[in-house]
Amino acid sequence: MPDAAPTASPAPATGRVPALYIGHGAPPLLDDPLWSSQLAAWAGDLPRPTAVLIVSAHWESAPISLSASGAPLVYDFGGFDPKYSRMTYRTPDASALAARVAAMMPAGEPVHQHTSRGLDHGAWVPLKIMYPDADVPVLQMSLPTHDPARLLAIGERLRPLRDEGVLVIGSGFLTHGLPFLRDFRIDAEAPAWSQDFDAWAAEALARGDVDELAAYADRAPGLPYAHPTVEHLSPLFVTLGAATRADDPGEQRIDGFWIGLSKRSLQVA
């Protein structure tokens, strides 16, 4: 499928822009007309960002590491049509944002500027849909931990960027039990564990109950199946930390399932 058609340019950001948690899908998301249209419409409703700072499930690295502007994309997947490994997404230089992010972190949270790592598919796949002209600077930041409290604190540190027009995005998948799926059709019925976890998270998000979400290890139904490893949930806490208020219920902009996994996505003010 060719890149998504550009939408009308939204108004430039003039105040605090939202922060997002998005389900990023696999490369075939680019060929899913429903989900790609949902992401494109969402982006069209947002103020035009000055830059994007994205934290993807697919870069777990401590200390915090930052991507290199102009570096090749990371094709961190296999088993898909070879066309996805030929795709490009060349965005403007984000070095100034990288320096800004590094300066915002406390002494106990060191930052490493990677010299050769580009964007992985948790970043470039959704962004090709949201900003198909690749005309917004993009910086990717690694996940240095899966501790919700520490990720919330990192998100809080990043919050002032939103007043500068920077769109902070956590990119994961609200359920990600790939080893336990038996039907990989896009419209496959979601397993009970995926539905249960999604409903629990949706209710907690609607209440703005960050404490409940942060206690997922003890409270979330279906957890061993929904998240056998938790890297796809962890970016949510960066987004929640970047929210103006910790108890902001936000707006759940996308719901439903994709190959049985929850694609629920959130926007916080």
C-alpha distance (Angstrom), angle and dihedral (degrees) to the residues before:
residue distance angle dihedral
M1 . . .
P2 3.82 . .
D3 3.78 119.2 .
A4 3.79 114.0 -73.2
A5 3.77 113.4 -86.2
P6 3.81 112.8 -99.6
T7 3.77 114.8 -101.6
A8 3.77 124.5 -142.2
S9 3.79 110.1 -71.3
P10 3.81 110.3 -101.3
A11 3.77 121.3 -134.0
P12 3.82 114.9 -77.7
A13 3.77 115.3 -99.0
T14 3.80 111.7 -92.8
G15 3.81 99.9 168.2
R16 3.76 139.8 11.3
V17 3.81 110.5 -26.9
P18 3.82 121.1 -148.2
A19 3.78 125.7 -100.5
L20 3.80 119.4 -128.7
Y21 3.77 141.6 -153.2
I22 3.79 110.1 -161.6
G23 3.77 136.7 -179.1
H24 3.77 102.9 -125.8
G25 3.80 102.3 -166.2
A26 3.79 124.4 -161.8
P27 3.82 123.5 -68.8
P28 3.85 91.8 -81.2
L29 3.82 86.1 69.4
L30 3.81 83.3 84.3
D31 3.81 88.0 66.6
D32 3.81 96.7 44.9
P33 3.83 105.8 101.0
L34 3.81 95.4 -164.2
W35 3.77 101.3 48.0
S36 3.80 95.0 36.7
S37 3.82 90.0 51.5
Q38 3.81 89.8 50.1
L39 3.80 91.7 52.7
A40 3.80 92.9 44.9
A41 3.81 92.3 49.7
W42 3.80 90.9 48.2
A43 3.79 91.7 51.8
G44 3.78 89.5 48.7
D45 3.80 90.0 56.9
L46 3.80 93.2 53.2
P47 3.80 125.7 86.9
R48 3.77 109.2 -100.5
P49 3.82 105.1 -94.1
T50 3.78 124.3 -133.4
A51 3.83 87.4 -140.0
V52 3.80 141.8 -18.1
L53 3.80 125.2 -119.5
I54 3.80 108.7 -167.4
V55 3.80 131.1 -175.0
S56 3.80 111.5 -161.3
A57 3.78 130.9 -164.5
H58 3.78 88.6 -128.7
W59 3.78 99.4 67.9
E60 3.79 111.3 65.2
S61 3.77 107.0 169.5
A62 3.78 135.6 142.1
P63 2.92 131.0 -122.1
I64 3.80 98.3 39.6
S65 3.78 107.0 -84.7
L66 3.79 129.3 -162.9
S67 3.79 127.6 -148.9
A68 3.79 123.5 -113.9
S69 3.78 118.8 -112.5
G70 3.80 112.2 -119.1
A71 3.81 94.3 16.9
P72 3.83 117.3 136.7
L73 3.77 118.8 -94.4
V74 3.78 118.6 -94.3
Y75 3.83 111.2 -118.6
D76 3.78 95.0 -158.7
F77 3.80 98.3 168.5
G78 3.77 141.8 70.7
G79 3.78 141.5 -161.4
F80 3.80 95.8 50.4
D81 3.80 132.2 110.2
P82 3.84 108.3 -66.3
K83 3.81 89.1 -124.5
Y84 3.80 89.5 80.0
S85 3.79 91.3 61.0
R86 3.79 90.0 55.2
M87 3.78 95.2 54.0
T88 3.77 121.4 112.7
Y89 3.78 134.8 -160.9
R90 3.79 111.8 -175.3
T91 3.79 111.7 -176.1
P92 3.82 131.4 -178.6
D93 3.78 120.8 -84.4
A94 3.81 114.1 -72.5
S95 3.81 98.3 -175.3
A96 3.80 93.1 116.4
L97 3.80 90.4 54.7
A98 3.81 90.5 48.2
A99 3.79 90.4 54.8
R100 3.80 90.3 47.2
V101 3.82 92.8 51.3
A102 3.80 92.4 47.8
A103 3.80 90.6 51.8
M104 3.82 91.6 51.1
M105 3.78 95.6 59.2
P106 3.83 120.2 90.6
A107 3.78 123.1 -116.2
G108 3.78 90.6 -98.4
E109 3.81 91.6 57.1
P110 3.82 105.1 61.4
V111 3.79 119.7 -165.9
H112 3.80 127.1 -143.9
Q113 3.79 120.0 -156.2
H114 3.80 105.2 -144.1
T115 3.80 112.2 -143.7
S116 3.80 101.2 -156.7
R117 3.82 112.0 19.6
G118 3.77 118.1 109.6
L119 3.79 131.5 -171.9
D120 3.81 118.7 -54.7
H121 3.79 124.5 -142.2
G122 3.81 92.0 -91.7
A123 3.80 85.4 67.0
W124 3.79 109.4 29.6
V125 3.81 99.3 40.8
P126 3.82 96.3 60.9
L127 3.79 93.3 34.1
K128 3.81 91.8 55.4
I129 3.80 85.4 61.5
M130 3.79 98.0 39.8
Y131 3.82 97.0 43.1
P132 3.81 105.1 16.4
D133 3.80 94.4 169.9
A134 3.83 89.6 63.4
D135 3.79 88.7 -138.5
V136 3.82 98.1 132.8
P137 3.83 119.9 84.3
V138 3.81 110.7 -113.5
L139 3.79 128.0 -159.8
Q140 3.79 122.1 -176.5
M141 3.78 120.8 -152.7
S142 3.79 123.3 -162.2
L143 3.78 126.8 -122.5
P144 3.83 104.2 -112.1
T145 3.80 95.2 -177.1
H146 3.80 144.5 2.5
D147 3.80 94.1 -135.7
P148 3.83 105.5 121.3
A149 3.83 93.4 -150.0
R150 3.78 92.8 53.9
L151 3.81 92.7 44.8
L152 3.81 90.8 49.6
A153 3.81 88.4 52.7
I154 3.81 91.4 50.0
G155 3.80 89.8 50.2
E156 3.80 90.0 50.5
R157 3.79 89.6 53.0
L158 3.80 89.4 52.9
R159 3.82 94.3 48.5
P160 3.85 95.9 94.7
L161 3.82 89.0 61.9
R162 3.79 87.7 70.3
D163 3.82 89.2 65.0
E164 3.81 86.9 57.0
G165 3.80 92.3 55.8
V166 3.82 95.7 -100.0
L167 3.80 113.8 146.2
V168 3.82 108.5 -139.9
I169 3.82 111.4 -154.8
G170 3.78 131.1 -175.5
S171 3.79 107.5 -159.6
G172 3.80 119.5 -161.6
F173 3.80 138.8 103.5
L174 3.80 123.1 -90.6
T175 3.80 89.4 -136.4
H176 3.78 122.5 20.0
G177 3.80 110.3 169.4
L178 3.79 95.3 144.0
P179 3.84 94.5 156.3
F180 3.79 89.8 59.7
L181 3.80 99.1 50.1
R182 3.78 119.6 106.3
D183 3.80 100.2 176.4
F184 3.79 117.9 51.8
R185 3.78 98.6 -177.0
I186 3.80 113.3 126.9
D187 3.80 90.4 -120.7
A188 3.81 96.4 42.4
E189 3.79 116.2 142.1
A190 3.78 111.2 -98.3
P191 3.83 114.7 -113.3
A192 3.80 116.5 -115.0
W193 3.80 92.3 -106.9
S194 3.81 90.7 55.5
Q195 3.80 92.7 47.6
D196 3.81 92.7 46.4
F197 3.80 95.0 49.6
D198 3.80 91.4 44.7
A199 3.83 92.2 51.3
W200 3.82 91.8 47.9
A201 3.80 92.3 49.7
A202 3.81 93.2 44.0
E203 3.81 91.0 54.0
A204 3.81 93.4 46.6
L205 3.80 91.7 47.8
A206 3.80 91.1 48.9
R207 3.82 88.9 55.0
G208 3.79 93.1 44.6
D209 3.80 86.4 -123.8
V210 3.79 102.4 162.6
D211 3.81 92.3 164.7
E212 3.81 90.8 58.7
L213 3.80 91.9 48.2
A214 3.80 92.9 46.6
A215 3.82 89.0 53.2
Y216 3.82 91.6 56.7
A217 3.79 92.3 126.4
D218 3.81 90.0 66.5
R219 3.80 102.6 26.7
A220 3.79 112.3 31.8
P221 3.81 116.8 101.1
G222 3.78 116.9 -130.4
L223 3.79 92.7 13.4
P224 3.84 99.9 146.0
Y225 3.80 88.8 55.8
A226 3.81 100.4 33.1
H227 3.83 91.5 49.7
P228 3.81 114.2 13.5
T229 3.80 81.6 167.6
V230 3.79 119.3 19.9
E231 3.80 105.7 -141.1
H232 3.82 92.3 108.6
L233 3.80 91.9 55.1
S234 3.81 97.5 43.0
P235 3.85 97.2 75.0
L236 3.81 88.0 63.0
F237 3.81 89.4 72.0
V238 3.80 93.0 55.2
T239 3.82 87.6 54.6
L240 3.80 93.1 47.0
G241 3.80 90.7 48.2
A242 3.79 90.0 53.1
A243 3.82 91.1 53.6
T244 3.79 117.1 113.0
R245 3.81 89.3 -123.1
A246 3.78 124.9 25.7
D247 3.81 90.5 -136.1
D248 3.81 95.6 48.1
P249 3.83 105.5 134.1
G250 3.78 89.6 -155.8
E251 3.77 123.1 -166.2
Q252 3.79 121.6 -68.5
R253 3.79 99.2 -140.8
I254 3.82 101.3 177.1
D255 3.78 129.6 29.9
G256 3.78 137.6 161.0
F257 3.78 130.0 75.5
W258 3.81 138.4 -73.5
I259 3.82 116.7 -159.0
G260 3.81 84.2 -14.8
L261 3.81 95.1 -55.7
S262 3.80 123.4 116.7
K263 3.78 113.9 -105.8
R264 3.83 92.6 -174.6
S265 3.80 109.0 151.7
L266 3.79 131.4 -171.2
Q267 3.80 140.2 -150.2
V268 3.80 120.0 -162.6
A269 3.78 127.3 -169.9
